[in-house]
Amino acid sequence: MVDKVSFKKLRLWIPDLSSCRFTEAKRHCLTHGRGAPVSSAQAPVMRVSTAQIDHFITFITSAHVIQDLPFGERTITLSSKETIKVPNVKRTMVPERLVKQYLAYCEETGFKALSRSTLLRILSVCAASVRKSLQGLDYISSSGAEAFDDLCKVAEMLGDAGQGMGWVKQQETNLRKSKRYLKSDYKVHVSKSSSVPDHCRPFALSDPKDPAYQSVREHDHNDACDRCDLLSETLLQIEAGLAAQTENLSSVEKEDLLGEASQESHLGLEVTPSSLCQPRFCSSGAFGATR
């Protein structure tokens, strides 16, 4: 009736009719047609177990996800209106990236995880800040992040010298992928025992020259990680680009680029445990430098 009778006239027949109900009825008439039944959309409530919540809380409070700050507190308000103070911490990843990594982890371990929307809702409630800058918190990681940006600039300069923009775009894409990998998934791959040298913590902390500071290996390092190899291959590509542009660069420019690329490549590799000793990265002799 709302499409034929005005609100004022209809209230004479239905005194308790409100303008809101009249507007909703008119919208329904225009959307679904006159006399169409109102669909009762159900919003099911998902029941979650305590084990699933504890599993996710344990993951987001692990050392590779959060970083303690030496100062500051946050206030948490419970459902009972009670407030408690907790030390301030920062997350090393944005919520979306953190949920994707957790779901991948659950898929690998065979654990039934909560839905993506539920996990994001839990993150919004948990008290933590997202890290936007490493300066003042982790100078090694901060220098490594800046090193990747500087390597991108070196690639751009080589592109202007004659390598081509397609080559530059490919190297920048590889550098960004490697940077994201070292900041997130790489921390999960590192373990006490691994057949991949870049993931083996005892191998990284062993002195390559002094036997007294070397751990006894009970396994061989005969496997490789394609995501770790991507970084070393990209550095070799930039080194090859420097060698290929000998005629288009002056001796001073080439020496400056070579020195900058060598320094920044080692700064970027310091964020990996295996770069502390004698891994493939350093033994490859990229940019003609050794640690």
Backbone hydrogen bonds in HBPLUS format (Angstrom, degrees):
<---DONOR---> <-ACCEPTOR-->    atom                        ^
c    i                          cat <-CA-CA->   ^        H-A-AA   ^      H-
h    n   atom  resd res      DA  || num        DHA   H-A  angle D-A-AA Bond
n    s   type  num  typ     dist DA aas  dist angle  dist       angle   num
A0004-LYS N   A0001-MET O   2.96 MM   3  5.43 163.0  1.99 116.4 122.0     1
A0005-VAL N   A0001-MET O   2.92 MM   4  5.93 147.8  2.02 163.6 174.1     2
A0010-LEU N   A0006-SER O   2.93 MM   4  6.08 153.5  2.00 148.3 156.4     3
A0011-ARG N   A0007-PHE O   3.11 MM   4  6.23 141.3  2.26 144.3 152.3     4
A0012-LEU N   A0009-LYS O   3.18 MM   3  5.54 150.1  2.28 103.7 112.3     5
A0013-TRP N   A0010-LEU O   3.12 MM   3  5.50 141.4  2.28 105.7 115.3     6
A0014-ILE N   A0010-LEU O   2.93 MM   4  6.18 153.3  2.00 146.8 155.7     7
A0017-LEU N   A0014-ILE O   3.19 MM   3  5.61 160.1  2.23 121.3 122.3     8
A0022-PHE N   A0018-SER O   3.08 MM   4  6.32 156.5  2.13 147.5 154.6     9
A0023-THR N   A0019-SER O   2.92 MM   4  6.07 154.7  1.99 142.4 148.8    10
A0024-GLU N   A0020-CYS O   2.97 MM   4  6.22 158.4  2.02 148.9 154.8    11
A0025-ALA N   A0021-ARG O   2.97 MM   4  6.10 156.1  2.02 144.8 151.2    12
A0026-LYS N   A0022-PHE O   2.99 MM   4  6.21 151.8  2.07 143.5 151.2    13
A0027-ARG N   A0023-THR O   2.91 MM   4  6.15 151.8  1.99 146.3 154.1    14
A0028-HIS N   A0024-GLU O   2.94 MM   4  6.14 155.8  2.00 146.2 152.7    15
A0029-CYS N   A0025-ALA O   2.98 MM   4  6.19 149.4  2.08 141.2 149.5    16
A0030-LEU N   A0026-LYS O   3.04 MM   4  6.28 154.6  2.11 144.7 150.6    17
A0031-THR N   A0027-ARG O   2.94 MM   4  6.08 146.5  2.06 144.8 154.3    18
A0032-HIS N   A0028-HIS O   2.83 MM   4  5.72 170.1  1.84 150.2 153.6    19
A0033-GLY N   A0029-CYS O   2.95 MM   4  4.59 132.9  2.17 112.9 124.9    20
A0036-ALA N   A0033-GLY O   3.43 MM   3  5.69 165.4  2.45 122.4 121.0    21
A0053-ILE N   A0049-SER O   3.28 MM   4  6.64 159.6  2.33 147.7 152.8    22
A0054-ASP N   A0050-THR O   2.88 MM   4  6.06 166.8  1.90 153.6 157.6    23
A0055-HIS N   A0051-ALA O   2.94 MM   4  6.02 150.1  2.03 140.7 148.8    24
A0056-PHE N   A0052-GLN O   3.15 MM   4  6.39 156.7  2.21 144.4 149.4    25
A0057-ILE N   A0053-ILE O   2.87 MM   4  6.10 161.6  1.90 155.1 161.0    26
A0058-THR N   A0054-ASP O   2.91 MM   4  5.98 156.8  1.97 145.1 151.1    27
A0059-PHE N   A0055-HIS O   3.18 MM   4  6.37 146.2  2.30 135.1 143.9    28
A0060-ILE N   A0056-PHE O   2.99 MM   4  6.30 163.9  2.02 156.3 159.0    29
A0061-THR N   A0057-ILE O   3.08 MM   4  6.11 127.6  2.37 140.7 152.7    30
A0062-SER N   A0059-PHE O   3.30 MM   3  5.39 166.0  2.32 106.9 109.4    31
A0065-VAL N   A0062-SER O   3.18 MM   3  5.62 162.9  2.21 113.3 118.5    32
A0066-ILE N   A0062-SER O   3.21 MM   4  6.43 169.5  2.23 166.3 168.2    33
A0092-THR N   A0065-VAL O   2.77 MM  27  5.53 162.1  1.81 162.7 165.4    34
A0067-GLN N   A0090-LYS O   2.71 MM  23  5.20 141.1  1.86 147.7 160.8    35
A0090-LYS N   A0067-GLN O   2.99 MM  23  5.20 157.4  2.04 139.2 146.5    36
A0069-LEU N   A0088-ASN O   3.39 MM  19  6.04 149.4  2.49 160.1 153.8    37
A0088-ASN N   A0072-GLY O   3.19 MM  16  5.34 157.3  2.25 129.5 123.2    38
A0074-ARG N   A0086-VAL O   2.88 MM  12  5.44 165.0  1.90 161.9 167.0    39
A0086-VAL N   A0074-ARG O   2.90 MM  12  5.44 161.8  1.93 157.3 163.4    40
A0076-ILE N   A0084-ILE O   2.82 MM   8  5.37 169.8  1.83 165.2 167.8    41
A0084-ILE N   A0076-ILE O   2.94 MM   8  5.37 155.2  2.00 148.8 156.5    42
A0078-LEU N   A0082-GLU O   2.78 MM   4  5.28 174.7  1.78 165.3 164.2    43
A0081-LYS N   A0078-LEU O   2.96 MM   3  5.23 151.4  2.04 116.5 118.0    44
A0129-SER N   A0089-VAL O   3.22 MM  40  6.51 173.1  2.22 147.3 148.4    45
A0091-ARG N   A0129-SER O   2.59 MM  38  5.97 160.4  1.62 162.0 169.4    46
A0131-ARG N   A0091-ARG O   2.78 MM  40  5.64 165.7  1.80 162.5 162.3    47
A0098-LEU N   A0094-VAL O   2.99 MM   4  6.15 157.1  2.04 157.6 165.0    48
A0099-VAL N   A0095-PRO O   2.91 MM   4  6.13 157.0  1.96 155.2 159.9    49
A0100-LYS N   A0096-GLU O   3.10 MM   4  6.32 159.9  2.14 147.4 152.8    50
A0101-GLN N   A0097-ARG O   3.05 MM   4  6.25 158.4  2.10 146.8 152.3    51
A0102-TYR N   A0098-LEU O   2.99 MM   4  6.21 153.1  2.06 143.7 151.3    52
A0103-LEU N   A0099-VAL O   2.91 MM   4  6.12 163.0  1.94 154.4 158.2    53
A0104-ALA N   A0100-LYS O   3.04 MM   4  6.22 154.9  2.10 144.6 151.4    54
A0105-TYR N   A0101-GLN O   2.95 MM   4  6.15 149.5  2.05 142.0 150.7    55
A0106-CYS N   A0102-TYR O   2.89 MM   4  6.19 156.9  1.95 152.3 158.0    56
A0107-GLU N   A0103-LEU O   2.97 MM   4  6.16 150.2  2.06 141.9 150.1    57
A0108-GLU N   A0104-ALA O   3.05 MM   4  6.28 149.4  2.14 142.7 150.3    58
A0109-THR N   A0105-TYR O   3.03 MM   4  6.27 153.4  2.10 147.6 154.7    59
A0110-GLY N   A0106-CYS O   2.83 MM   4  5.71 119.9  2.20 139.1 152.5    60
A0111-PHE N   A0106-CYS O   2.96 MM   5  4.83 141.3  2.11 138.0 143.2    61
A0119-LEU N   A0115-SER O   3.04 MM   4  6.33 157.4  2.09 152.4 158.5    62
A0120-LEU N   A0116-ARG O   3.02 MM   4  6.28 159.6  2.06 151.2 156.5    63
A0121-ARG N   A0117-SER O   2.99 MM   4  6.17 145.5  2.12 139.1 148.7    64
A0122-ILE N   A0118-THR O   2.97 MM   4  6.26 150.5  2.05 146.1 153.7    65
A0123-LEU N   A0119-LEU O   3.02 MM   4  6.33 156.0  2.08 147.5 153.8    66
A0124-SER N   A0120-LEU O   3.03 MM   4  6.26 146.5  2.15 140.7 149.3    67
A0125-VAL N   A0121-ARG O   3.24 MM   4  6.48 135.5  2.45 138.2 148.7    68
A0125-VAL N   A0122-ILE O   3.15 MM   3  5.23 132.9  2.38  96.6 109.2    69
A0126-CYS N   A0122-ILE O   2.97 MM   4  6.21 156.3  2.03 153.3 159.8    70
A0137-LEU N   A0134-LEU O   2.97 MM   3  5.35 162.8  2.00 130.5 134.7    71
A0138-ASP N   A0134-LEU O   3.07 MM   4  5.57 170.1  2.08 157.9 158.3    72
A0142-SER N   A0138-ASP O   2.90 MM   4  6.06 152.2  1.98 147.0 156.2    73
A0143-SER N   A0139-TYR O   2.89 MM   4  5.96 159.8  1.93 142.4 146.8    74
A0144-GLY N   A0140-ILE O   2.94 MM   4  6.15 152.7  2.02 143.4 151.8    75
A0145-ALA N   A0141-SER O   2.89 MM   4  6.10 154.7  1.95 147.8 153.4    76
A0146-GLU N   A0142-SER O   3.10 MM   4  6.36 158.1  2.15 146.1 151.8    77
A0147-ALA N   A0143-SER O   2.90 MM   4  6.08 140.3  2.06 140.6 152.1    78
A0148-PHE N   A0144-GLY O   3.26 MM   4  6.60 146.4  2.38 145.7 151.9    79
A0150-ASP N   A0146-GLU O   2.98 MM   4  6.30 154.0  2.05 148.4 155.8    80
A0151-LEU N   A0147-ALA O   2.91 MM   4  6.16 150.0  2.00 147.1 155.3    81
A0152-CYS N   A0148-PHE O   3.08 MM   4  6.35 146.8  2.19 141.3 149.7    82
A0153-LYS N   A0149-ASP O   3.15 MM   4  6.52 146.3  2.27 140.9 149.7    83
A0154-VAL N   A0150-ASP O   2.99 MM   4  6.35 148.1  2.09 144.6 153.4    84
A0155-ALA N   A0151-LEU O   2.96 MM   4  6.25 155.4  2.02 146.7 152.9    85
A0156-GLU N   A0152-CYS O   2.97 MM   4  6.26 149.3  2.06 142.9 151.3    86
A0157-MET N   A0153-LYS O   3.02 MM   4  6.28 154.1  2.08 146.4 152.7    87
A0158-LEU N   A0154-VAL O   3.01 MM   4  6.31 150.7  2.09 146.3 154.5    88
A0159-GLY N   A0155-ALA O   2.90 MM   4  6.16 143.8  2.03 141.7 152.3    89
A0160-ASP N   A0156-GLU O   3.00 MM   4  6.34 152.0  2.08 147.3 153.8    90
A0161-ALA N   A0157-MET O   3.06 MM   4  6.26 136.0  2.26 134.3 146.3    91
A0163-GLN N   A0158-LEU O   3.07 MM   5  5.81 166.9  2.09 145.1 143.0    92
A0162-GLY N   A0159-GLY O   3.26 MM   3  5.38 150.8  2.35  99.0 107.3    93
A0168-VAL N   A0164-GLY O   3.21 MM   4  6.51 155.7  2.27 141.9 148.8    94
A0169-LYS N   A0165-MET O   2.89 MM   4  6.05 162.1  1.92 148.9 152.9    95
A0170-GLN N   A0166-GLY O   3.14 MM   4  6.32 153.9  2.21 142.5 149.1    96
A0171-GLN N   A0167-TRP O   3.08 MM   4  6.34 160.3  2.12 150.7 155.4    97
A0172-GLU N   A0168-VAL O   2.93 MM   4  6.15 161.4  1.97 154.9 160.3    98
A0173-THR N   A0169-LYS O   2.99 MM   4  6.11 154.1  2.06 142.4 149.4    99
A0174-ASN N   A0170-GLN O   3.01 MM   4  6.25 159.0  2.05 146.5 152.0   100
A0175-LEU N   A0171-GLN O   2.91 MM   4  6.11 154.4  1.98 146.9 154.1   101
A0176-ARG N   A0172-GLU O   2.97 MM   4  6.15 157.2  2.03 147.0 152.7   102
A0177-LYS N   A0173-THR O   2.99 MM   4  6.21 157.5  2.04 147.9 154.2   103
A0178-SER N   A0174-ASN O   2.98 MM   4  6.16 159.2  2.02 145.9 151.5   104
A0179-LYS N   A0175-LEU O   2.92 MM   4  6.09 153.8  1.99 144.6 152.1   105
A0180-ARG N   A0176-ARG O   3.00 MM   4  6.22 163.5  2.03 150.5 153.9   106
A0181-TYR N   A0177-LYS O   2.96 MM   4  6.12 153.7  2.03 145.5 153.4   107
A0182-LEU N   A0178-SER O   2.97 MM   4  6.16 162.4  2.00 151.0 154.6   108
A0183-LYS N   A0179-LYS O   3.12 MM   4  6.26 143.0  2.27 141.6 151.4   109
A0184-SER N   A0180-ARG O   3.13 MM   4  6.19 127.8  2.41 140.0 151.5   110
A0184-SER N   A0181-TYR O   3.31 MM   3  5.37 142.1  2.46  97.4 107.4   111
A0186-TYR N   A0181-TYR O   2.88 MM   5  5.68 159.4  1.92 164.9 158.6   112
A0188-VAL N   A0185-ASP O   3.02 MM   3  5.38 134.8  2.23 106.6 118.7   113
A0189-HIS N   A0185-ASP O   3.29 MM   4  6.65 144.3  2.42 147.0 157.0   114
A0189-HIS N   A0186-TYR O   3.09 MM   3  5.11 124.0  2.42  95.6 109.9   115
A0190-VAL N   A0186-TYR O   3.22 MM   4  6.48 142.2  2.37 151.8 160.0   116
A0191-SER N   A0199-HIS O   2.94 MM   8  6.15 164.0  1.96 172.8 168.9   117
A0201-ARG N   A0191-SER O   2.94 MM  10  5.87 166.4  1.95 169.1 169.0   118
A0223-ASP N   A0195-SER O   3.28 MM  28  5.56 164.4  2.30 137.8 133.1   119
A0199-HIS N   A0196-VAL O   2.93 MM   3  5.39 158.8  1.98 117.5 124.6   120
A0200-CYS N   A0197-PRO O   3.43 MM   3  5.24 157.0  2.49  97.6 104.0   121
A0204-ALA N   A0200-CYS O   3.18 MM   4  6.37 146.4  2.30 140.4 149.6   122
A0204-ALA N   A0201-ARG O   3.11 MM   3  5.08 119.1  2.50  95.4 110.5   123
A0205-LEU N   A0201-ARG O   3.09 MM   4  6.35 148.3  2.20 151.9 160.0   124
A0207-ASP N   A0213-TYR O   2.86 MM   6  5.38 161.9  1.89 132.5 138.4   125
A0213-TYR N   A0210-ASP O   3.15 MM   3  5.71 156.8  2.21 115.7 121.9   126
A0214-GLN N   A0211-PRO O   3.31 MM   3  5.14 146.0  2.43 114.1 108.4   127
A0228-CYS N   A0225-CYS O   3.17 MM   3  5.29 125.4  2.48  98.7 112.3   128
A0229-ASP N   A0225-CYS O   2.86 MM   4  6.09 158.8  1.90 154.5 161.5   129
A0230-LEU N   A0226-ASP O   3.02 MM   4  6.09 131.7  2.26 132.1 143.3   130
A0231-LEU N   A0228-CYS O   3.28 MM   3  5.78 134.6  2.50 107.5 116.4   131
A0233-GLU N   A0229-ASP O   2.88 MM   4  6.03 161.0  1.92 155.8 161.6   132
A0234-THR N   A0230-LEU O   2.97 MM   4  6.07 149.0  2.07 139.5 147.8   133
A0235-LEU N   A0231-LEU O   3.02 MM   4  6.30 156.9  2.07 150.9 156.6   134
A0236-LEU N   A0232-SER O   3.06 MM   4  6.28 151.4  2.14 142.7 150.3   135
A0237-GLN N   A0233-GLU O   2.94 MM   4  6.18 144.3  2.07 141.0 151.0   136
A0238-ILE N   A0234-THR O   2.99 MM   4  6.33 152.2  2.06 148.0 154.8   137
A0239-GLU N   A0235-LEU O   2.95 MM   4  6.19 152.2  2.02 142.0 150.2   138
A0240-ALA N   A0236-LEU O   2.85 MM   4  6.08 152.9  1.92 143.8 151.1   139
A0241-GLY N   A0237-GLN O   2.87 MM   4  6.13 145.7  1.99 140.5 150.5   140
A0242-LEU N   A0238-ILE O   2.97 MM   4  6.28 148.3  2.08 144.8 152.5   141
A0243-ALA N   A0239-GLU O   3.10 MM   4  6.44 154.7  2.17 145.1 151.6   142
A0244-ALA N   A0240-ALA O   2.89 MM   4  6.09 143.3  2.03 142.8 153.2   143
A0245-GLN N   A0241-GLY O   3.20 MM   4  6.30 134.5  2.42 140.4 149.6   144
A0254-LYS N   A0250-SER O   2.89 MM   4  6.07 167.0  1.91 158.0 161.8   145
A0255-GLU N   A0251-SER O   3.00 MM   4  6.05 154.6  2.07 138.1 145.2   146
A0256-ASP N   A0252-VAL O   2.93 MM   4  6.14 157.0  1.98 148.7 155.0   147
A0257-LEU N   A0253-GLU O   2.92 MM   4  6.12 166.2  1.93 153.0 156.6   148
A0258-LEU N   A0254-LYS O   2.86 MM   4  5.94 156.0  1.92 144.8 152.2   149
A0259-GLY N   A0255-GLU O   2.97 MM   4  6.10 158.6  2.01 144.8 150.1   150
A0260-GLU N   A0256-ASP O   2.93 MM   4  6.10 162.2  1.96 150.0 155.3   151
A0261-ALA N   A0257-LEU O   2.85 MM   4  5.90 163.9  1.88 148.1 153.1   152
A0262-SER N   A0258-LEU O   3.00 MM   4  6.04 154.0  2.07 139.9 147.3   153
A0263-GLN N   A0259-GLY O   3.03 MM   4  6.19 162.3  2.06 146.5 150.9   154
A0264-GLU N   A0260-GLU O   2.92 MM   4  6.04 170.4  1.93 154.4 157.4   155
A0265-SER N   A0261-ALA O   2.93 MM   4  5.85 150.2  2.02 140.8 148.8   156
A0266-HIS N   A0262-SER O   3.38 MM   4  6.54 157.2  2.44 141.8 146.2   157
A0267-LEU N   A0263-GLN O   3.10 MM   4  6.37 148.7  2.21 143.9 153.2   158
A0268-GLY N   A0264-GLU O   2.94 MM   4  6.12 156.8  2.00 147.2 152.7   159
A0269-LEU N   A0265-SER O   3.08 MM   4  6.26 140.8  2.24 136.5 146.9   160
A0270-GLU N   A0267-LEU O   3.34 MM   3  5.32 148.6  2.45  96.5 105.2   161
A0272-THR N   A0269-LEU O   3.17 MM   3  5.71 168.7  2.18 116.8 119.8   162
A0275-SER N   A0272-THR O   3.14 MM   3  5.56 154.3  2.20 110.4 118.2   163
A0276-LEU N   A0273-PRO O   3.08 MM   3  5.80 165.0  2.10 122.7 125.5   164
A0277-CYS N   A0274-SER O   3.47 MM   3  5.99 169.3  2.48 110.2 113.0   165
A0283-SER N   A0279-PRO O   3.08 MM   4  6.17 161.9  2.11 150.1 155.8   166
A0284-SER N   A0280-ARG O   3.02 MM   4  5.87 130.0  2.28 142.6 150.3   167
A0285-GLY N   A0282-CYS O   3.14 MM   3  5.70 160.3  2.18 112.9 118.7   168
A0288-GLY N   A0285-GLY O   3.00 MM   3  5.22 152.1  2.08 134.5 130.1   169
